[in-house]
Amino acid sequence: MEADNYKYQRKELELKALLEITQAINENQSEEVLITIFKFTCLVHLNISSLIFYMSKEGGFERRISHGVKTKTPAILLKEAIEEDNGSGTLSIQLQEGYSFSELETYLPVYHKETLLAILFLTRKSKTQDLDIDFTQALANILVVALENKRFSRRQVEQEVFKREVEIASQVQQLLLPSSLPDTEVLKAKVTYIPHSKVGGDYYDLIRGRENKVYFCIADVSGKGMAAALLMSNFQAALRTLLRSNADLETIIHQLNFTLFDTTKGDRFITFFLGEYDFSTKTLRFVNAGHNPPLLFHQQQKQVEYLEAGTTLLGAFETLPFLEIGKRDQLNDFTLHLYTDGLTEAKNPLEEEFGEKRFRDFVEKSQFPDPKEFHYEFMKVIRNFSQDAPLQDDLTLLSLRFH
């Protein structure tokens, strides 16, 4: 009779334990709440006096519960330190010196779809009373599956948030780029832009100024994604504001650098090239801030030169250490090719880079004064070189023909 009463009481306690943990799961309680409820459920309703509970995480098992244990136990069990014997269902755990599970009586591995997700070490309150191993293991399994479902749901939400951020960043970037480029007798422009991913870090622009001036630029921001897109958006807004104020190039560059450094504290930088052409004086003025030097092609003489004068990249220093304004006079029939390092760093299957020399050679030998023809022929050349090898970075090429 006494034995029957004990069995009845034990089943009643087990049902209470099961009810408490399932209610918490149904109420969508947090991970920490579920783990705490499981801990006190084991200690109050089951014949357990001390326990350690490890849960699977990347690279091993993390200790989530430790109660009533005086010996030193590891916070993390590395996966390579655990050997599973699927036949007997036993584990062999190698511990570093100084750690021990000797104080604990037994352990229960918790599997889900043949994957080890948790390990429960425990000691009974009373050695004279049995512990329902199957029930305790099932209760732990319910907890682990609930926590895994929470993790899966959280990862899904994070992926959806990331996907949405990428979409927004892509939209922001598209708004930065000019919707159309000039195609007139005096100025023809063509751009080829191939982002490495959905959100690139390249930016180009062409802006009509006052008094027969036109401004053009190309830039490459460090980093990718939403942060890079927003940083470039702020950069473009600052640039356009400065251009509308009719500030000179020196003031514009110093102010852009100050604004960028003030925003990022030197953690992000931008390589940048800004040019200004005055149609009335036929003068080109420019600043190269650590960017790939554009190529200036003199149509009549068939000569090519790099535009390198300028300063270091923007945003790396609070104050620019030096600044030189480049200038070319009496230019009335020429082409400019502005590009990012995605062009020169394009690789072929042998891991060779396309390089600046190949691009310069193509420009020098080019018989295509119209930017559209130039881009069409050049893209055939670089595709033939890369042989469908994936791009290492965003590729941007902006060509401007002044005549």
Buried (B, 14 or more C-beta within 10 A) or exposed (E): EEEEEEEEEBEEBBEBBBEBBEEBBEEEBEBEEBBBBBBEBBBEBBBBBBBBBBBBEEEBBBBBBBBBBEEEBBEEBEEEBBEBEEEEEEBEBEEEEEBEBEBBBEBBBBBEEEEBBBBBBBBBBEEEEEBBEEBBBBBBBBBBBBBBEBBEEEEEEEEEEEEEBBEBBBEBBEEBBBEEBBEEEEBBBBBBBBBBEEBBBBBBBBBEBEEEBBBBBBBBBBBBBBBBBBBBBEBBEBBEEBBEEEBEBBEBBBBBBBBBBEBBEEEBBBBBBBBBBBBEBBBBBBBBBBBBBBBBBBBEEEEBEEBBBBBBBBBBBEEBEEBEBBEBEEBEEBBBBBBBBBBBBBBBEEEEBBBBEBBBEBBEEBEBBBBBEBBEEBBEBBEEBBEEBEBEBBBBBBBBBBE
